[in-house]
Structure formats: structure tokens, C-alpha cells
């Protein structure tokens, strides 16, 4: 296993109020879908739920140099995996509540809501995802300019 599990454990240690369990099983799912030449930029935990009192769907979120991956190992069999390529990414919204925060990833086709995240983690999550998107868009612009020249 790559360092996805280790990075997720570090996140959970820094932000223990984040609701997450079965981290190792989720990390194995993400590892299966990680490309051999893909670089892990950031890992965080959250729950893909519509309401803040729904505690069922713990996810590991792996931000790589190419995409944002959400992985969940189901309790009995199978798993859920979602890959958001950076060209499909539209916007990131962070909301802080009284007890937990939520991160909303807006894509071209859908909105992904991650809840039950420790409020103190929200700035770090925003910073890491935003830096990656800005860096990738800058690289794309430079490539386009080189093609034009």
C-alpha cells in the first residue's frame, strides 16, 4: 500500500473531530485506482452525505496531480469509487458549522458534498485543493502559449 493510509491517519490525528472509520479499507480501494505515475498531493477524510447527522458513508479523499478520488469500502462487499478529473472541476465551497464543516466540490456534472469534517481542517483542505487547481491551470495556460508560439 502506498502512503495513502499513512496520510489519512495523519489527517485523523491532526483533526480528531472528523467523523471517519474503516480508513484502512477505504485506502485500499483508493490504492487500487491510483495510477503508477500519479503523485499524491493531499489526503483528507469526510462523509459523502446530504445531511450532517447522517454518519453512514465515510470516504477517503485523495487529491493527486491529475484528479480528486473519493473511495469508500462498503461494509459487506464491494466499494464505491469516484474520480473527478481536474478539467471537470468547477468550484470549491467550504462551509463551517457549529460542530462540523463541509466541503462542496462543484463539477461540470454534479455536486459532491463532504460533511462531518473538523472545522479546523477546512482551511488546510481549501488551501491544498486550490493550490493544485491553480498550478494545473497555470501549466495548461503555459502549454497553450507554447503551442501558439
HELIX and SHEET records of a PDB file:
HELIX    1   1 UNK A    4  UNK A   14  1                                  11    
HELIX    2   2 UNK A   23  UNK A   33  1                                  11    
HELIX    3   3 UNK A  119  UNK A  121  5                                   3    
HELIX    4   4 UNK A  122  UNK A  148  1                                  27    
SHEET    1   A 7 UNK A  79  UNK A  85  0                                        
SHEET    2   A 7 UNK A  67  UNK A  73 -1                                        
SHEET    3   A 7 UNK A  58  UNK A  64 -1                                        
SHEET    4   A 7 UNK A  40  UNK A  48 -1                                        
SHEET    5   A 7 UNK A 111  UNK A 118 -1                                        
SHEET    6   A 7 UNK A 100  UNK A 107 -1                                        
SHEET    7   A 7 UNK A  89  UNK A  96 -1                                        
END                                                                             
